[in-house]
């Protein structure tokens, strides 16, 4: 097996030269000097334990689970579905394409989340005006 390129393209949608990669300025935190990132969990990052526990508690105390715009490829997301299945919670998914949890869902809507949720909102407003 032989590598054909040294290019770095994690999502494959941009070509960066080695010079661009080497000169890229990663912002640092002014307080600790660490890499500055938004307070979200990126694909491949570890989910903090307190976040995992919070999600478990929320699923336990919920009436149902609504999943929006994910294939549930990562186990950290999929285990939320498994918890809802074990608790016999109804599950709905809005997504483009198949998901890892399709066999468990009570309702599956194929489409773009923004389009589907906008239509749901319009139906709700026309039937139950918010005051």
N, C-alpha and C positions, 0 to 999 in steps of 0.2 A: 504494500500500500504506500502511495506517495502523495504527499500534500501538494496541491496545485496552486495554492495562494496563501499569503500571510495576512490577507485583509481581515479586518475586524468588522463584522456586520451582524450584530446580534439579532436584529429583526429583518435583515436582508433588504431594506428599502433605501439604503444610502451607501454610496461608495466613498470611503475615506482613505486617503493616502497615508502611508506610514508617517510622513511628516505631520499631517493633521492629527493623527492619533497621539503622537509623541508631544505635540505642542498644545493639546487640549487642556484647558484650565478647569480643573474640578474645584468648585467652590468649597471653602473650608468654613467650619463653624468658628465664629469670633470668640466663643467661650472656651471650647475644648480643642479646636484644631481638627476635629474629625470631619469626615465628608458630610457636607450639607445636603440633606434630602428632605422632601416633604414628609409629613407625619402620616405616611401610608405604608402599606406593605407591598413591595414590588414582587413580581413573579420570581420565585427562587429564594426570597428572603424567609427567614424563620418568623413565625407568628409568635409574638410575646405571650408568655403563659397567662398573664392577666387578661389579655384579649381573648384567648381560647376559653378561659373560664367564664368570661362575660357572655360570650356567644352561647356556650352551653346553657347558662342560666336563662338567657333570652329565649332559646328554643324550648326549654323546659316550661317556661311560663307563657308561651305563645299558644294561639289557637290553631295556627297553620304556618306553613313556610312558603314564602314567595321568593323564587330564584330568578334573577334578572341578568341576562347577558354574560353567561359563562358556560363553558363546556364541562366544568367541574373536574378537570383533568388532575389537579393537585389533590392530594389526600386531605390537606388542611381544609379545603372547601367541601370535598365529598363526605367527610366524616360528619359534617353538619346535617347533611341529608340522611345519613345512616341513623343519627340520633333521632331525627324526626320520624323516620320509618319505625324505629323501635318503639317510639311513643305513640304510634298510630295517628300522627298529625297529618292532615291533608297537605299535599305539596303541589304547587303550581310552578311552571317554568315558562319564561318568555325568553326565547333565544333564536338565533339564526343557526340552523343545523342541529345535529344530534348532540346530546349530552350524556355524560356517564350515568346519570340517574334517571334516564327516560323510563326505565322499567318500573320505577316507583311512583311516578307522578299520577295525580288525579286529573290534572289539567295541564296540557302543553299547548302553548301558542307559538307558532312559527312566525318570526318577524323581528324587526328592529325595535328595541326597547322604547326608544323615543317615540316612534310612530304608534306603537300599541298603547303605551301609557297615556299619550295625548288623547287618543280615542276614548280610553277608559275615563279620563278626566272629563272630557266633553260630555259623555253619557251621564256621568255623575252630576255635573253642574246643571244639565238640562232637566234631569229628573229630581234633583235635590239641591236647589240653589243654596249656596253658602251665604250666610248673612253676617 
